[in-house]
Amino acid sequence: MPRLFFALWPDDETRQALARLTRSIAAKELKWVQPYNFHATLVFLGHVGAETESLIKQLATDVDAQPFTLTFDSLSYWSKPKILCLTGRQPIPEAALMLASALESVAENCGLQTDSRPYTPHITLARHALCLPDIEIEPIVWHAEAFCLIESCSEPGGVFYKVIQQWPFIESSAAR
């Protein structure tokens, strides 16, 4: 059964900015996330059968979301999963919170358990971290215009994330 999650998938410019940031951090002992795997998880779904995956795709089509901007301006160390990640100091945009909530509802309507913690946008940069490097970072501004269903594929060289389907956000009439 595939292991799936909903996520924001960066455009090429954002992906390149993230790759430049990781190259600027001098910490050799970390297991760096490959640039092709950069993403911001919205809702983790877990192992999902074919019928449930089909239902997830169908229900996700009905999710209406507005474009929003996330600013990742803080390097964070999360000790329990031992990851180095980017987070933001600004309040989370309402549109991002509404999207995460709507996708949690999709998961629940498919009989899946989701994480009960409040949604915190982050981008994992490295695994096996032991501490937070003492460096200043340039903020990375991510203009989210779609969300994706992603499959986590295990390969001999590590994990590879594959976009299964993408849903563009709906522009509000006020933004036009």
N, C-alpha and C positions, 0 to 999 in steps of 0.2 A: 504494500500500500504506500502511495506517495505521502511524503511529509510536506504539508502546505502551510502557507501563511499569506496574509494580505500585507502589502507594503507600498511605500512610495519608492519609485525607481528613479534615480537621478538622470538628468540629461547629460550629454557628453561634457559640457562645460563644468557642471557641478562635480562630475566624476573626476575630471582632471584636477580640479582644485583640491579635492579630497586626496588624490594620489600625491600631489605636491606637498600637502601637509604631512602625510605619513613619511615621505622621504626626508622631511626637515627634522623629524624627531630622531635623535641619536640614542636608540635603545635597541641593541642587537639581540637581546635575549627574548624579545617578544615574537609571537607568531602573528605576523601582519595579515590582515584581511586583504585579499587580492582586489585590485580596483574594480574588476568585473563583478564582484560580489557586493559592492557598497549598496546599501539600501537603508531605509528607515521603516522598521516593522510597525504595522498598524495593529494587527491582531494575529497571534499565533494560533493555528488551527490543529496542528498535530497530524498524525497518520489518518488518512481519509480514504475510504473506499470509493469506487467509481460512481455509485449511485449518489452518495453524499456530495462528491465533487461536482457532479452535474447539477444538483440542487443548489449548491453554493453559487455556481456560476449564474444560474437562473435568478436567484434572489439578489445577487450583487448587481445585476443589471438594473434593478429598481432603486438602487441607492443614488440619491441626488446629492451631489457635493459641489461646493463652490471652490474655485482656485484660492489658494492661500500661500503665504510666505512664511517659512521657518528660518530663523537665524541661529546657526550653531556657532556660538562664540565662547564656549567653555570646554576645556579638556577635562574629562572626569575619569576617576578610577572607581570601579565597582568591585569591591573585594570578594564578595561571594562567588560571582561567576568569573572573577579575575580578568576583567576586560578593561581596556582603555577605550573610551568612547567620547564622541562629541555630544554635548548637550547645549541647551540655550538658557540664557538668563532671563529673557523676556517672557511675558506671559504667553502661554500656548494660545494660538488663534482659535477663536470659537469654531470656525469652519473645520479645523483639524480635530477638535474634540468631538464635534458632531459626526464627522466621518468615522472616527474610531468607534464611537458608540453605535452607529448604524451597522458597522461591520461586525461588532460584537453581537448585535441582534441577529444578523444573518447566521452567525455561527451557532447561537443558541437555538434558532429556529430549525437548524439542521441537527440538533441534539449534541452539539459539541460544547465542551467546557472551555472557558477562556480564562485568562489571567484576571484576578479580581482587583489587582492594583490599579490605581489611576494611570491613565495613559501619559507616558513621558517620552516625547520624541527623542531619539538618540540614534547615532550612527556608530556601530562598533568598528573601531580601527584596528585593534589588536587583541589577541587572546593570550593567556598565560602571563598576564601582567602582575607584578608584585607591588608596584607603587605608581604614583603619579609623577611623570617627569616635570621638572620645574622649568617650563618654557612658556613664552607668550605666543598666542596664536592669532592669526588674522581670522575674523569672522567669515563663515561660509554661509551665503544666502541662497536658500533653496526655494525656487518658485514651483510649488506643487500644482500640477495641472491634470493629474490622472492618478489612479491607484491601480495596483496589479495583484493578481493571484500568482504566487511564486511557489515553485517546487524546490525543495532542498534535495539535491542529488549527491549521493556519496560516490566518490570516484577514488581510484588508487592514490592520486595526488592530493586528495582532500575533498572538501565540499564545494559544489558548484551550484549557484542559484539560477534557475531557469524561469523566465516569465512564461506563464501558462496563458494568461489573458490580461488585457489592460482595458480599463474603463476611463474615458476622459471625463473631466469635470464639466459641469454645466456653467456657462458664463451667465451671471445675473444680468438682467436688462439694465441695471444701474451701471454696470461695468462697461457696457458697450458704448 
